Amino acid sequence: MITTASIVVAGVFGAMIGSFLNVCIYRLPLRRSIVWPGSACGWCGHLLAWFENVPVVSYLILRGRCRACRAAISLRYPLVELLTAAMFAGAWWYYGPSALLVSRLLFGCALIVLFAIDLEHHLLPNVITLPGIFVGFAFSLITEPGWMASLAGILAGGGVLWGVAEAYYLIRHEEGLGMGDVKMLAMIGAFVGWKLMLITLMMASFAGSIVGIMLIVSKRGGMKYALPFGTFLALGAALAATIGPGVLDWYLGFYR
Ligand SMILES: [Zn+2]
């Protein structure tokens, strides 16, 4: 029985995890430790006191500015905390206490970090994607999608994009897709299996094309403008993991 109080607790816990994800998003691209030292202002180095480090609340009380130097704090901090809080509350309500809950939350946290880092740095750190492949596969031994679907997801996800990346390189003689995207799709396949991995790829490619066309039409970036494909993969995977099974049933329904 999932009580309202327990959903609130899950949300608060999620906000705290979101605070940690912010640290990962900020420090991983800089190759800095995510456990030491404590959080500080990115501008003046002012070390945050505990009351300046409360998820969402501190941002509101400080009105989005550092207490020492008044530099603006990125809106990304409260947004990531709110998103993670909503994800934890929603997943707890939907999955209840189960191995699938833990698997989906770890997957969701990885997606949030990859989404934000790729958007800002065009980078998908190996320290997230590679362990992600193993963790996703390990969970598949005891819960959805099952180890065979997971293994097929890893091989197909990594293989398909690797092929696309190689073909693009052969034709255009430049890198269109990075190996980070390849490893990320393998990770997605590990967590959700090959079917939902394909749905992820379709949705990410579709969304990427729409945004790409809009950029070209608005002349804000030429054909050369590299879109952060990992950001679209993260969106696609989040959708696939939640509404994907329904989409799959609906689609396959045409062929019954
Ligand atoms: Zn400051």
Residues whose N, C-alpha, C, O or C-beta is under 5 A from the ligand:
A	BS01	ZN	C41 W43 C44 G45 H46 C66 A68 C69 R70 A71
